[in-house]
Amino acid sequence: MWCSRSVVGFSHALSTRSTNSIALVLLFFLAFCSFVQATSAVHQSAGAEQKRLEIKNVRLVAWQTVDKKGNPVEVHEFWETKPQHLMPSNKFDVECEIVGGEDDFIGDYFVWTAVDFLVAPVTCAYEQMDDATLGSSVAWALVTEMRDLKATPIYFLRRGESRNIAVRGLNLSSVLTAFPLGEDGELWPRLIRVTVHVQDRSGKQLTSAERTLHLAPNSARKKVATMTRFQPSRSR
């Protein structure tokens, strides 16, 4: 609207000049107005993206015992050293960074976790698949033995404030018991996906973020799986 009024003003001001001069000035001015409006739209869009509450830097942290001392280590992969025992540990915490939205003054929030797994047979074919191929071949699912609903509250999170949050006490031991070594040892939860959710006081879901890690089986499971596949059938 400002540009429209300005164009009218320029038209009156340049009424005494030649037609060509007026046309050139008006074209230049209209181009300038278009540039200003486009720049304003870009800034408004960028500002809108920054207003939402965010979850950043989701990571899993386990306590690894070395020389009878517990040291926290970030988990990039779990691997089974012996049946139903994982390195760095069966237990872990979920840590992340919560950043308050720019349109929120002060708020209270509820951070909670959910864990699901991608269970597949212990075979060379599945071991050679990348995460995307494996995910398209096998569906993610909950394991009922996993007690994954852990939570922690956040009080008085201010606008734009960044706060480190930890959801503690997740344990994979009960999940591992669902996959015993032996006749049923071919199945294994190859991938674990931890999802962090944030809700407000009314229970409205605001945002979520996830982290996916590999869970490598012990070599004994691979031997059992190979023996099971090539075991000759018994005559009855």
C-alpha positions as a printed Julia matrix, in Angstrom:
236×3 Matrix{Float64}:
  0.0     0.0     0.0
  2.88    2.32    0.8
  4.32    1.66   -2.65
  0.95    2.39   -4.3
  0.6     5.77   -2.57
  4.2     6.6    -3.42
  3.63    5.77   -7.09
  0.69    8.23   -7.18
  2.83   10.91   -5.54
  5.63   10.35   -8.01
  3.16   10.57  -10.9
  1.98   14.02   -9.76
  5.48   15.22   -9.06
  6.72   14.2   -12.49
  3.66   15.43  -14.43
  5.71   18.3   -15.88
  8.47   16.05  -17.22
  8.58   14.09  -20.44
  6.69   10.81  -20.81
  9.88    8.76  -21.26
 11.45   10.14  -18.09
  8.33    9.43  -16.06
  8.15    5.85  -17.37
 11.79    5.16  -16.48
 11.4     6.56  -12.98
  8.21    4.6   -12.35
  9.77    1.35  -13.58
 12.77    1.84  -11.29
 10.54    2.66   -8.33
  8.26   -0.37   -8.9
 11.31   -2.63   -9.09
 12.55   -1.19   -5.8
  9.15   -1.81   -4.14
  9.14   -5.44   -5.33
 12.61   -5.96   -3.85
 11.55   -4.48   -0.48
  8.42   -6.66   -0.31
 10.34   -9.83   -1.2
 13.0    -9.11    1.43
 10.3    -8.5     4.06
  8.61  -11.81    3.21
 11.92  -13.69    3.6
 12.54  -12.14    7.03
  8.99  -12.93    8.17
  9.36  -16.55    7.05
 12.7   -16.91    8.85
 11.2   -15.41   12.0
  8.26  -17.81   11.87
 10.64  -20.82   11.68
 12.46  -19.68   14.83
  9.34  -19.37   16.95
  8.77  -23.06   17.6
 10.12  -24.91   20.62
 13.01  -27.15   19.54
 14.73  -30.36   20.6
 18.43  -30.47   19.78
 21.36  -32.86   20.2
 19.55  -36.04   21.24
 22.06  -38.55   22.53
 22.22  -41.73   24.59
 24.61  -41.86   27.55
 25.62  -45.02   29.41
 27.74  -45.59   32.49
 30.68  -47.8    31.65
 32.55  -49.38   34.57
 36.33  -49.17   34.3
 38.52  -50.1    37.29
 35.42  -50.13   39.52
 34.64  -46.54   38.53
 31.62  -45.5    36.53
 32.34  -43.2    33.59
 29.6   -41.69   31.41
 30.11  -42.36   27.69
 28.0   -41.38   24.71
 26.57  -44.43   22.97
 26.97  -44.6    19.2
 26.25  -48.33   18.99
 25.34  -51.18   21.33
 27.03  -54.52   20.87
 26.4   -57.79   22.66
 29.62  -59.07   24.27
 27.94  -62.19   25.62
 24.3   -63.34   25.65
 22.08  -60.61   27.15
 24.98  -58.33   28.05
 25.69  -55.16   26.08
 28.57  -52.77   25.79
 28.9   -50.11   26.98
 25.93  -51.06   29.22
 22.37  -52.41   29.22
 21.25  -49.21   30.95
 21.31  -45.72   29.49
 19.98  -42.19   29.85
 18.62  -39.94   27.12
 20.01  -36.41   27.06
 18.97  -33.51   24.85
 18.74  -29.74   24.64
 15.35  -28.0    24.8
 15.14  -24.47   23.35
 12.11  -22.33   24.24
 10.02  -20.93   21.41
 10.35  -17.26   20.51
  6.58  -16.77   20.8
  6.43  -18.24   24.34
  7.11  -16.03   27.34
  7.41  -18.6    30.15
  6.13  -22.17   30.01
  6.08  -25.55   31.75
  6.6   -28.65   29.65
  6.67  -32.43   29.89
  9.49  -34.37   28.2
  9.02  -38.12   27.71
 10.61  -40.94   25.74
  9.39  -43.85   23.65
 11.53  -46.69   22.31
 10.84  -49.05   19.44
 12.91  -51.65   17.63
 13.5   -53.12   14.21
 13.63  -56.9    14.7
 15.12  -59.04   11.92
 16.73  -62.47   11.5
 20.45  -62.87   12.16
 21.61  -63.42    8.6
 24.38  -62.06    6.38
 21.79  -60.57    4.03
 20.34  -58.35    6.77
 23.78  -57.46    8.12
 24.8   -56.06    4.74
 21.73  -53.8     4.46
 21.99  -50.13    5.32
 19.44  -48.5     7.63
 17.19  -47.28    4.81
 17.03  -50.67    3.08
 16.52  -52.48    6.37
 13.71  -50.08    7.33
 11.9   -50.71    4.05
 12.17  -54.48    4.5
 11.17  -54.8     8.16
  8.66  -52.72   10.11
  9.46  -50.93   13.36
  7.62  -52.34   16.38
  7.33  -52.06   20.13
  8.79  -54.77   22.35
  6.39  -55.27   25.25
  9.23  -56.06   27.66
 10.69  -52.57   27.2
  9.72  -50.11   29.93
 10.3   -47.06   27.77
  7.85  -44.45   29.07
 10.21  -42.33   31.13
  9.64  -38.63   31.69
 10.88  -35.43   33.29
  9.21  -32.01   33.69
 10.58  -28.6    32.65
  9.45  -25.59   34.68
  9.62  -21.9    33.75
 11.34  -22.29   30.39
 11.74  -18.77   29.07
 11.56  -17.49   25.53
 14.65  -18.56   23.6
 16.21  -20.2    26.69
 18.28  -23.34   26.14
 18.18  -26.01   28.83
 19.9   -29.42   29.03
 17.48  -32.22   29.96
 18.11  -35.85   30.93
 15.55  -38.67   31.0
 17.14  -41.37   33.12
 16.78  -45.04   33.84
 16.12  -46.81   30.53
 17.14  -50.46   30.55
 17.45  -52.99   27.72
 17.89  -56.04   29.95
 14.23  -57.05   29.79
 14.26  -56.66   26.0
 17.24  -58.98   25.64
 15.46  -61.72   27.6
 12.82  -61.75   24.87
 15.5   -62.9    22.4
 17.15  -65.94   24.04
 20.1   -67.66   22.45
 19.05  -71.03   21.1
 16.16  -72.22   18.99
 14.7   -68.73   18.68
 18.09  -67.04   18.58
 17.84  -66.1    14.92
 15.72  -63.03   15.67
 17.42  -59.92   17.03
 16.54  -56.22   17.51
 19.03  -54.83   15.01
 18.07  -51.17   15.38
 16.83  -49.21   18.38
 15.0   -45.9    17.91
 14.58  -43.52   20.83
 12.02  -40.73   20.34
 11.87  -37.68   22.61
  8.47  -35.94   22.86
  7.6   -32.54   24.37
  4.09  -31.63   25.52
  2.7   -28.55   27.21
  0.55  -28.53   30.36
 -2.63  -29.15   28.38
 -1.14  -32.34   26.89
 -0.67  -30.87   23.42
  2.2   -32.42   21.48
  4.6   -29.62   20.52
  7.51  -31.37   18.86
  9.59  -34.56   18.8
 13.05  -35.75   17.8
 14.62  -39.17   17.5
 17.93  -41.0    17.53
 18.56  -44.4    15.91
 21.42  -46.73   16.87
 22.62  -50.17   15.87
 22.46  -53.1    18.26
 25.0   -55.69   17.11
 24.43  -59.35   18.1
 27.05  -61.61   19.65
 28.9   -63.93   17.28
 27.38  -66.91   19.1
 23.96  -65.95   17.75
 25.31  -65.99   14.19
 26.68  -69.51   14.71
 23.37  -70.73   16.12
 21.48  -69.15   13.24
 23.8   -70.82   10.69
 23.49  -74.22   12.37
 19.69  -73.92   12.51
 19.41  -73.12    8.81
 21.65  -76.01    7.67
 20.57  -78.63   10.22
 19.29  -81.73    8.34
 15.68  -82.67    8.95
 15.01  -85.74   11.06
 12.92  -88.51    9.7
  9.84  -89.45   11.71
